[in-house]
Amino acid sequence: MGVNKINMKLSIIIPVYNESKTLKEILKRVESVDLRPIEKEIIIVDDFSTDGSKEILKELEKDGKYVILYHERNIGKGGAIKTALNEVTGDVVVIQDADLEYDPEDYKKLIKPILEGKAKVVYGSRFTGERKNMFYHHWIGNKFLTFVTDILYNTTLSDMETCYKMWKTEIIKSIDIKSNKFNFEPEVTAKVLKKRIRIYEVPISYAGREYEEGKKISWKDGISALWCLIKYRFVD
């Protein structure tokens, strides 16, 4: 059966670390997405930003439109997501990076298979939709990690490392997430697949940014992700 839209709530988790240049704009875009009658809950976690992001959030806090949490030290994207999950009250959860690489209008594509009862977990694939070309070594790294995921977990994903992951809340809350860094992505994917939950993919748009624009992920995160995929194939 599909999910009843009436009284349904989508919880949008936004981890923030030094995103002062794009923070207000991404929040504007998230708020402007019309999902009615689905309610939106926006949960922001500042991961000890040092560029003014925290001060922006302190100002926005006065509006009362968001749930805003602050880390007292830098933990990582996974740690910020874990903090936010403790505050989630929605029926469905999605991750939104605080940069402008991903378009919140794609929530409509992501949530559709859940509403129709086709899926419990939906990933937005950057490789099947409209996109700004990414660096070749990023493309190779993403494809390699996705290939390893498919081999180890007997699936056919096209984009394991996508930010746009959407879950029914009971699914993501049932997973014991240990990763605090970018290796959240392979860990949560591995543990969903180990539960024998098939991941539904939809095409999304993508506008990757350059390192001088604030991109943070590096080859070291790729090594960590590879180890994570292998480790969680055999342990919990």
DRENPA-381195 format. One record per residue (C-alpha): residue number from 1; y, x, z; residue in three letters. Coordinates in pm, whole numbers, plus 50000, padded with zeros to 5 digits. Each point is the difference from the previous one (the first is absolute). Layout:
BEGIN
n = NUM&Y = Y&X = X&Z = Z&res = ALA
...
# end
This chain:
BEGIN
n = 1&Y = 50000&X = 50000&Z = 50000&res = MET
n = 2&Y = 50358&X = 50109&Z = 49939&res = GLY
n = 3&Y = 50255&X = 50049&Z = 50274&res = VAL
n = 4&Y = 50225&X = 49703&Z = 50072&res = ASN
n = 5&Y = 50359&X = 50098&Z = 49921&res = LYS
n = 6&Y = 50137&X = 49756&Z = 50256&res = ILE
n = 7&Y = 50101&X = 50183&Z = 50320&res = ASN
n = 8&Y = 49877&X = 50327&Z = 49851&res = MET
n = 9&Y = 50177&X = 50323&Z = 50093&res = LYS
n = 10&Y = 50007&X = 50337&Z = 49823&res = LEU
n = 11&Y = 50062&X = 50299&Z = 50228&res = SER
n = 12&Y = 50176&X = 50284&Z = 49815&res = ILE
n = 13&Y = 49966&X = 50338&Z = 50170&res = ILE
n = 14&Y = 50264&X = 50258&Z = 49908&res = ILE
n = 15&Y = 49947&X = 50353&Z = 50136&res = PRO
n = 16&Y = 50326&X = 50197&Z = 49990&res = VAL
n = 17&Y = 50055&X = 50374&Z = 50016&res = TYR
n = 18&Y = 50330&X = 50141&Z = 49875&res = ASN
n = 19&Y = 50071&X = 49726&Z = 49745&res = GLU
n = 20&Y = 50369&X = 49938&Z = 50071&res = SER
n = 21&Y = 50090&X = 50005&Z = 49628&res = LYS
n = 22&Y = 49766&X = 49715&Z = 49906&res = THR
n = 23&Y = 49939&X = 49809&Z = 50324&res = LEU
n = 24&Y = 50261&X = 49726&Z = 49961&res = LYS
n = 25&Y = 49911&X = 49946&Z = 49634&res = GLU
n = 26&Y = 49625&X = 49966&Z = 50060&res = ILE
n = 27&Y = 50064&X = 49751&Z = 50281&res = LEU
n = 28&Y = 50225&X = 49802&Z = 49767&res = LYS
n = 29&Y = 49725&X = 49993&Z = 49737&res = ARG
n = 30&Y = 49733&X = 49899&Z = 50253&res = VAL
n = 31&Y = 50216&X = 49717&Z = 50131&res = GLU
n = 32&Y = 50084&X = 49874&Z = 49650&res = SER
n = 33&Y = 49636&X = 49941&Z = 49901&res = VAL
n = 34&Y = 49945&X = 49624&Z = 49993&res = ASP
n = 35&Y = 49650&X = 49921&Z = 50128&res = LEU
n = 36&Y = 50076&X = 49651&Z = 50128&res = ARG
n = 37&Y = 49838&X = 49821&Z = 50176&res = PRO
n = 38&Y = 49850&X = 50327&Z = 50130&res = ILE
n = 39&Y = 50202&X = 50143&Z = 50289&res = GLU
n = 40&Y = 50081&X = 50373&Z = 50011&res = LYS
n = 41&Y = 49990&X = 50219&Z = 50310&res = GLU
n = 42&Y = 50156&X = 50347&Z = 49957&res = ILE
n = 43&Y = 49886&X = 50269&Z = 50242&res = ILE
n = 44&Y = 50173&X = 50337&Z = 49976&res = ILE
n = 45&Y = 49889&X = 50316&Z = 50181&res = VAL
n = 46&Y = 50233&X = 50299&Z = 50004&res = ASP
n = 47&Y = 49788&X = 50314&Z = 50031&res = ASP
n = 48&Y = 50266&X = 50210&Z = 50174&res = PHE
n = 49&Y = 50237&X = 50031&Z = 49704&res = SER
n = 50&Y = 50273&X = 50264&Z = 50018&res = THR
n = 51&Y = 50211&X = 49905&Z = 49696&res = ASP
n = 52&Y = 50178&X = 49691&Z = 50132&res = GLY
n = 53&Y = 49723&X = 49748&Z = 49928&res = SER
n = 54&Y = 49964&X = 49925&Z = 50371&res = LYS
n = 55&Y = 50372&X = 49929&Z = 50033&res = GLU
n = 56&Y = 49987&X = 49763&Z = 49702&res = ILE
n = 57&Y = 49712&X = 49814&Z = 50161&res = LEU
n = 58&Y = 50184&X = 49979&Z = 50333&res = LYS
n = 59&Y = 50280&X = 49819&Z = 49816&res = GLU
n = 60&Y = 49759&X = 49770&Z = 49816&res = LEU
n = 61&Y = 49825&X = 49922&Z = 50328&res = GLU
n = 62&Y = 50301&X = 49791&Z = 50102&res = LYS
n = 63&Y = 49921&X = 49744&Z = 49727&res = ASP
n = 64&Y = 49666&X = 49914&Z = 50158&res = GLY
n = 65&Y = 49837&X = 49963&Z = 49657&res = LYS
n = 66&Y = 49749&X = 50281&Z = 50047&res = TYR
n = 67&Y = 49755&X = 50133&Z = 50252&res = VAL
n = 68&Y = 50113&X = 50363&Z = 50037&res = ILE
n = 69&Y = 49809&X = 50266&Z = 50193&res = LEU
n = 70&Y = 50081&X = 50366&Z = 50060&res = TYR
n = 71&Y = 49776&X = 50301&Z = 50050&res = HIS
n = 72&Y = 50121&X = 50261&Z = 50248&res = GLU
n = 73&Y = 49846&X = 50274&Z = 49786&res = ARG
n = 74&Y = 49890&X = 50033&Z = 49638&res = ASN
n = 75&Y = 49638&X = 49884&Z = 49970&res = ILE
n = 76&Y = 49949&X = 49918&Z = 49635&res = GLY
n = 77&Y = 49961&X = 49702&Z = 49766&res = LYS
n = 78&Y = 49662&X = 49899&Z = 50140&res = GLY
n = 79&Y = 50135&X = 50015&Z = 50354&res = GLY
n = 80&Y = 50295&X = 49780&Z = 49905&res = ALA
n = 81&Y = 49767&X = 49745&Z = 49840&res = ILE
n = 82&Y = 49779&X = 49993&Z = 50309&res = LYS
n = 83&Y = 50306&X = 49937&Z = 50218&res = THR
n = 84&Y = 50109&X = 49714&Z = 49774&res = ALA
n = 85&Y = 49656&X = 49839&Z = 49993&res = LEU
n = 86&Y = 50030&X = 49934&Z = 50372&res = ASN
n = 87&Y = 50294&X = 49770&Z = 49924&res = GLU
n = 88&Y = 49856&X = 49813&Z = 49700&res = VAL
n = 89&Y = 49985&X = 49622&Z = 50035&res = THR
n = 90&Y = 49946&X = 49911&Z = 49633&res = GLY
n = 91&Y = 49687&X = 49885&Z = 49816&res = ASP
n = 92&Y = 50029&X = 50276&Z = 49740&res = VAL
n = 93&Y = 50135&X = 50357&Z = 50025&res = VAL
n = 94&Y = 50152&X = 50226&Z = 49734&res = VAL
n = 95&Y = 50140&X = 50354&Z = 50018&res = ILE
n = 96&Y = 50342&X = 50071&Z = 49849&res = GLN
n = 97&Y = 50132&X = 50355&Z = 49972&res = ASP
n = 98&Y = 50372&X = 50033&Z = 50080&res = ALA
n = 99&Y = 50083&X = 50173&Z = 49671&res = ASP
n = 100&Y = 50046&X = 49816&Z = 49671&res = LEU
n = 101&Y = 49677&X = 50102&Z = 49826&res = GLU
n = 102&Y = 49835&X = 49660&Z = 50047&res = TYR
n = 103&Y = 50146&X = 49660&Z = 49907&res = ASP
n = 104&Y = 49968&X = 49727&Z = 50267&res = PRO
n = 105&Y = 49993&X = 49740&Z = 49722&res = GLU
n = 106&Y = 49639&X = 50112&Z = 49956&res = ASP
n = 107&Y = 49909&X = 49829&Z = 50331&res = TYR
n = 108&Y = 49950&X = 49689&Z = 49787&res = LYS
n = 109&Y = 49730&X = 50175&Z = 49795&res = LYS
n = 110&Y = 49836&X = 50150&Z = 50308&res = LEU
n = 111&Y = 49978&X = 49681&Z = 50202&res = ILE
n = 112&Y = 49878&X = 49776&Z = 49719&res = LYS
n = 113&Y = 49628&X = 50101&Z = 50019&res = PRO
n = 114&Y = 50009&X = 49948&Z = 50378&res = ILE
n = 115&Y = 50156&X = 49655&Z = 49965&res = LEU
n = 116&Y = 49737&X = 49910&Z = 49741&res = GLU
n = 117&Y = 49716&X = 50114&Z = 50225&res = GLY
n = 118&Y = 49895&X = 50276&Z = 49761&res = LYS
n = 119&Y = 50068&X = 50289&Z = 50236&res = ALA
n = 120&Y = 50058&X = 50110&Z = 50357&res = LYS
n = 121&Y = 50146&X = 50338&Z = 49900&res = VAL
n = 122&Y = 50224&X = 50065&Z = 49699&res = VAL
n = 123&Y = 50135&X = 50334&Z = 49870&res = TYR
n = 124&Y = 50283&X = 50037&Z = 49753&res = GLY
n = 125&Y = 49903&X = 50247&Z = 49729&res = SER
n = 126&Y = 50272&X = 50228&Z = 49861&res = ARG
n = 127&Y = 49779&X = 50098&Z = 49708&res = PHE
n = 128&Y = 49951&X = 49658&Z = 49842&res = THR
n = 129&Y = 50358&X = 49870&Z = 50002&res = GLY
n = 130&Y = 50352&X = 50094&Z = 49889&res = GLU
n = 131&Y = 50099&X = 50336&Z = 50147&res = ARG
n = 132&Y = 50222&X = 50303&Z = 49988&res = LYS
n = 133&Y = 49778&X = 50296&Z = 49920&res = ASN
n = 134&Y = 49915&X = 50213&Z = 50304&res = MET
n = 135&Y = 49954&X = 50376&Z = 50019&res = PHE
n = 136&Y = 49680&X = 50109&Z = 49823&res = TYR
n = 137&Y = 49857&X = 50171&Z = 50310&res = HIS
n = 138&Y = 50065&X = 49683&Z = 50204&res = HIS
n = 139&Y = 49822&X = 49796&Z = 49733&res = TRP
n = 140&Y = 49703&X = 50240&Z = 50003&res = ILE
n = 141&Y = 49990&X = 50000&Z = 50380&res = GLY
n = 142&Y = 50008&X = 49622&Z = 50021&res = ASN
n = 143&Y = 49735&X = 49961&Z = 49733&res = LYS
n = 144&Y = 49775&X = 50260&Z = 50165&res = PHE
n = 145&Y = 50024&X = 49840&Z = 50346&res = LEU
n = 146&Y = 49935&X = 49657&Z = 49851&res = THR
n = 147&Y = 49700&X = 50139&Z = 49807&res = PHE
n = 148&Y = 49858&X = 50146&Z = 50323&res = VAL
n = 149&Y = 50053&X = 49664&Z = 50172&res = THR
n = 150&Y = 49814&X = 49819&Z = 49722&res = ASP
n = 151&Y = 49707&X = 50243&Z = 50015&res = ILE
n = 152&Y = 49967&X = 50005&Z = 50379&res = LEU
n = 153&Y = 50050&X = 49628&Z = 50058&res = TYR
n = 154&Y = 49848&X = 49850&Z = 49684&res = ASN
n = 155&Y = 50314&X = 49830&Z = 49873&res = THR
n = 156&Y = 50228&X = 50010&Z = 49694&res = THR
n = 157&Y = 50354&X = 50033&Z = 50133&res = LEU
n = 158&Y = 50273&X = 50133&Z = 49774&res = SER
n = 159&Y = 50255&X = 50091&Z = 50272&res = ASP
n = 160&Y = 49876&X = 50073&Z = 50352&res = MET
n = 161&Y = 50324&X = 50171&Z = 50109&res = GLU
n = 162&Y = 50231&X = 49708&Z = 49917&res = THR
n = 163&Y = 50249&X = 49899&Z = 50269&res = CYS
n = 164&Y = 49958&X = 49633&Z = 49912&res = TYR
n = 165&Y = 49700&X = 49901&Z = 50206&res = LYS
n = 166&Y = 49975&X = 49640&Z = 50117&res = MET
n = 167&Y = 49741&X = 49867&Z = 50243&res = TRP
n = 168&Y = 49923&X = 49679&Z = 50179&res = LYS
n = 169&Y = 50111&X = 50085&Z = 50352&res = THR
n = 170&Y = 49659&X = 49967&Z = 50161&res = GLU
n = 171&Y = 49867&X = 50265&Z = 49761&res = ILE
n = 172&Y = 50257&X = 50271&Z = 50069&res = ILE
n = 173&Y = 49999&X = 49930&Z = 50374&res = LYS
n = 174&Y = 49621&X = 50038&Z = 50009&res = SER
n = 175&Y = 50026&X = 50361&Z = 49880&res = ILE
n = 176&Y = 50028&X = 50281&Z = 50254&res = ASP
n = 177&Y = 50261&X = 50216&Z = 49828&res = ILE
n = 178&Y = 50009&X = 50358&Z = 50120&res = LYS
n = 179&Y = 50225&X = 50167&Z = 49741&res = SER
n = 180&Y = 50367&X = 50054&Z = 50075&res = ASN
n = 181&Y = 50111&X = 50164&Z = 49676&res = LYS
n = 182&Y = 49967&X = 49913&Z = 49629&res = PHE
n = 183&Y = 49621&X = 50009&Z = 50045&res = ASN
n = 184&Y = 50036&X = 49644&Z = 50123&res = PHE
n = 185&Y = 49949&X = 49900&Z = 49634&res = GLU
n = 186&Y = 49649&X = 50146&Z = 49949&res = PRO
n = 187&Y = 49888&X = 49910&Z = 50353&res = GLU
n = 188&Y = 50088&X = 49633&Z = 49977&res = VAL
n = 189&Y = 49851&X = 49980&Z = 49648&res = THR
n = 190&Y = 49676&X = 50165&Z = 50113&res = ALA
n = 191&Y = 49965&X = 49770&Z = 50299&res = LYS
n = 192&Y = 50071&X = 49684&Z = 49801&res = VAL
n = 193&Y = 49736&X = 50099&Z = 49745&res = LEU
n = 194&Y = 49750&X = 50089&Z = 50273&res = LYS
n = 195&Y = 50038&X = 49641&Z = 50123&res = LYS
n = 196&Y = 49876&X = 49898&Z = 49652&res = ARG
n = 197&Y = 50332&X = 49836&Z = 49923&res = ILE
n = 198&Y = 50082&X = 50029&Z = 49632&res = ARG
n = 199&Y = 50359&X = 50096&Z = 49925&res = ILE
n = 200&Y = 50184&X = 49794&Z = 49740&res = TYR
n = 201&Y = 50251&X = 50190&Z = 49784&res = GLU
n = 202&Y = 50307&X = 49864&Z = 49821&res = VAL
n = 203&Y = 50246&X = 50190&Z = 49777&res = PRO
n = 204&Y = 50335&X = 50088&Z = 50154&res = ILE
n = 205&Y = 50312&X = 50176&Z = 49878&res = SER
n = 206&Y = 50081&X = 50349&Z = 50127&res = TYR
n = 207&Y = 50310&X = 50222&Z = 49993&res = ALA
n = 208&Y = 49899&X = 50331&Z = 50158&res = GLY
n = 209&Y = 50274&X = 50216&Z = 50143&res = ARG
n = 210&Y = 50047&X = 50375&Z = 49980&res = GLU
n = 211&Y = 49977&X = 50246&Z = 50291&res = TYR
n = 212&Y = 50378&X = 50045&Z = 49999&res = GLU
n = 213&Y = 50026&X = 49624&Z = 50047&res = GLU
n = 214&Y = 49793&X = 50018&Z = 50317&res = GLY
n = 215&Y = 49633&X = 49987&Z = 49894&res = LYS
n = 216&Y = 49794&X = 50133&Z = 50291&res = LYS
n = 217&Y = 49632&X = 50010&Z = 49903&res = ILE
n = 218&Y = 49858&X = 50341&Z = 49899&res = SER
n = 219&Y = 49676&X = 50168&Z = 49892&res = TRP
n = 220&Y = 49913&X = 50053&Z = 50367&res = LYS
n = 221&Y = 49984&X = 49623&Z = 50043&res = ASP
n = 222&Y = 49757&X = 49991&Z = 49707&res = GLY
n = 223&Y = 49765&X = 50244&Z = 50174&res = ILE
n = 224&Y = 50020&X = 49793&Z = 50318&res = SER
n = 225&Y = 49926&X = 49681&Z = 49805&res = ALA
n = 226&Y = 49694&X = 50157&Z = 49836&res = LEU
n = 227&Y = 49860&X = 50109&Z = 50336&res = TRP
n = 228&Y = 50072&X = 49654&Z = 50139&res = CYS
n = 229&Y = 49804&X = 49829&Z = 49721&res = LEU
n = 230&Y = 49699&X = 50226&Z = 50055&res = ILE
n = 231&Y = 50012&X = 49975&Z = 50379&res = LYS
n = 232&Y = 50022&X = 49622&Z = 50019&res = TYR
n = 233&Y = 49716&X = 49957&Z = 49756&res = ARG
n = 234&Y = 49770&X = 50127&Z = 50274&res = PHE
n = 235&Y = 50182&X = 49931&Z = 50330&res = VAL
n = 236&Y = 50222&X = 49723&Z = 50130&res = ASP
# end
